[in-house]
C-alpha cells in the first residue's frame, strides 16, 4: 500500500471504447491502495462495462444520468466534482475530447468537468487514424492548454487489428502516474519550496511618450508559474506589462521597467527556484528626458541594463538552489544558448527561436531546447506553451525529489 495514496478520493469517468474494460483493473489497484473511488459511467461506456461490475469493485454507487433526480438530490454534479482530489477520464474518446475542448456540457461527465476546480487527468484511447487526425490533435492540444494532464496514448496493436499510437495506457501505468502525482506533490509540499518566475517584457522610457520594449506576451512564464503552483510550490510571479490573467494561487507583482523587476526580485529572495522567462530589455537610454523629445533633436544613446539572471546565478549569499534562464534567439539557437549558460552561471538555459512567428513572441506554441551546464540537451518539438511549461516544471520537480 502506498502511503501517498491512502484515503485519496478518485473520481473515475469511464468513456466508451473497448479499452473501458481496463478501468476495472485500475479500480482494483486503487482500492488495494486504500483509495476511495467513485465512478461516472458514460452512456457509451455502459456498452462495454456494466454498472454492477463497477459498483462491486468500487464499493460505491455508479453515477450515470445528470437528470436522475434521486441521485442528484443526494450528490449533484457540483458536489461530486468538489468531493474528489482528482478526476480521471479513462478511457477518453475522440468524441469526448472534442466535447471538452468546445466547452459542451450535455451529460454528467462533461458537466462535472466543466464545473470542476480539481486536477483532471485524461487517458486517451482510439484508433491510430482517429488519434492522428488534425481535429483530434487540435482538441488534444487545446485541453493541454487548459491545464489538463494526460497519460498516453501508447503505441501498440489495437482491438481493431491496426498498429500504431492510440492504445490506452495500461492500468499499471495509469496507477503509477497517479501515485507519482500525489507523491511528488507531498514531497514538494513537505520541502516548503519557494519559486520566483519572471515573465513578459519590460519598458525602458526615453521620455514620457516613447519607450524601448519587445513583443513578449509573458505566456510561457505565466504557464511555468501556473504549473509550479499546481505542484504545490509557493510561487511568486514578477510580470512585466501583460494582458494575461493572474494564474490561480500564484502571488503576482506587476512592474514596468527592468530596474523595477530587479528590485522586486531582490525583495522576494530567498527562494529555492528561479526561472527567468522574462524578455527584459537589454538596453536603456543613458538619459531620461522629462519632456517629449522633438523629432529634429533626437540623439539616442543607450547603455546596458541590469542583468537579473546573472545577478541571481552569481548571488553567493542568496543564490537559489536552481537557476533557470531563457535564451530568445533568432539564429544559432543552441550555440548561443550554450555560451550564455557559461557566461551567466545559471544551471539550465531554455532556448527558443523567436524569429519564427509560430513559436515566437505572442504565440500559444513554443519549441525549445533545455540545456544544462553538464552539457545535457533536451529538445522539445512544437507544442502548446502549457505543455512546454509542464515538462520544464516536471524536470524541476525531479531535480528536488531525487
Secondary structure, DSSP 8 states (H G I E B T S, - for coil): --TTTTT-EEEEEE-SSGGGGHHHHHHHHHHHTT-EEEEEE-TTGGGTS-HHHHHHHHSS-EE--TT-HHHHHHS-HHHHHHH-SEEEEEEE-HHHHHHHHHT---SHHHHHHHT--SEEEEEE---HHHHHSHHHHHHHHHHHHHT-EE---EEEE-TTS-EEEEE---HHHHHHHHHHHHHHHHHHHHHT-EEEEEESB--EESSSS-EE------HHHHHHHHHHHHTT-EEEEEE-S------TT-EEEE-SSHHHHHHHHHHH---SEEEE--B--SEEESS--SS---GGG----EEE---HHHHHHH-TTT--SEEEEEEEESSSHHHHHHHHHHHHT-SEEEEEETTSTTTSTT-SEEEEEEEETTS-EEEEEEEEHHHHHHHHHHHHHHHHH-
